[in-house]
Amino acid sequence: MTIETIKMSSKGQIVIPLKIRETIQADEGTLFAVIDSNDSIILKKIQTPTKEQLLSELKKHAVEGKRRLTEKGIKEEDILTIIEKSRKHQ
């Protein structure tokens, strides 16, 4: 753990020291959650998923959705009919 002293500007800005930025691999544009905890402030780096990770998650959901439809005996071509019926009942 690295401890450094920094000073806040008149606009409330602080600079995260280079050594710490390198340690946590934070570059320009990195997102942080800011959490107050009594007299402390916690910065938590927010991991944004990559395009590949998002596509992988969507594929998992698609596979699971298809599995559930198959279990219920619903075919892909039935979907539009189901949506139309649902809209009529609203």
C-alpha positions in Angstrom: 0.0 0.0 0.0 1.3 3.4 -1.0 0.5 6.6 1.0 1.1 10.0 -0.4 0.1 13.5 0.6 -1.8 15.7 -1.9 -3.6 19.0 -1.7 -7.0 19.9 -3.0 -7.4 22.9 -5.4 -9.9 25.7 -4.9 -12.2 23.9 -7.4 -12.2 20.7 -5.2 -9.8 18.9 -7.6 -7.1 16.5 -6.5 -4.3 14.7 -8.4 -3.8 11.0 -8.0 -0.1 10.5 -7.7 1.6 8.8 -10.7 2.9 5.8 -8.7 -0.7 5.1 -7.5 -2.2 5.5 -11.0 0.4 3.1 -12.3 -0.3 0.6 -9.5 -4.1 0.5 -10.2 -3.6 0.9 -14.0 -5.7 4.1 -14.2 -5.3 6.2 -17.4 -7.0 9.3 -18.5 -10.8 8.7 -18.7 -10.8 6.0 -16.0 -14.1 6.1 -14.1 -14.2 6.1 -10.3 -17.0 5.8 -7.7 -16.5 8.3 -4.9 -17.6 7.1 -1.5 -17.6 9.1 1.7 -16.9 7.2 4.9 -16.9 9.4 8.0 -13.7 11.6 7.6 -12.4 9.5 4.7 -13.0 9.5 0.9 -12.7 6.2 -1.0 -12.1 6.1 -4.7 -13.1 2.8 -6.3 -12.0 2.2 -9.9 -14.9 1.1 -12.0 -14.2 -1.7 -14.4 -16.0 -1.1 -17.6 -16.5 -4.3 -19.6 -14.9 -4.7 -23.0 -16.9 -5.2 -26.2 -15.9 -8.9 -26.1 -17.1 -9.3 -22.5 -20.5 -7.6 -23.3 -21.0 -9.8 -26.4 -20.1 -12.9 -24.4 -22.7 -12.0 -21.7 -25.4 -11.3 -24.4 -24.6 -14.7 -26.0 -25.1 -16.4 -22.6 -28.5 -14.7 -22.1 -29.5 -15.6 -25.6 -28.6 -19.3 -25.1 -30.5 -19.3 -21.8 -33.5 -17.6 -23.3 -33.6 -20.2 -26.2 -33.3 -23.0 -23.7 -36.3 -21.7 -21.7 -38.4 -21.3 -24.8 -37.5 -24.8 -25.9 -38.6 -26.2 -22.5 -41.9 -24.4 -22.9 -42.4 -25.6 -26.4 -42.2 -22.1 -27.9 -40.6 -21.7 -31.4 -38.9 -18.6 -32.7 -41.7 -18.1 -35.2 -44.3 -18.0 -32.4 -42.7 -14.9 -30.8 -44.4 -12.3 -33.0 -47.8 -13.9 -32.4 -47.2 -13.9 -28.6 -46.2 -10.2 -28.7 -49.3 -9.2 -30.8 -51.6 -11.1 -28.4 -49.9 -9.4 -25.4 -50.3 -5.9 -26.9 -54.1 -6.5 -27.6 -54.6 -7.4 -23.9 -53.0 -4.2 -22.6 
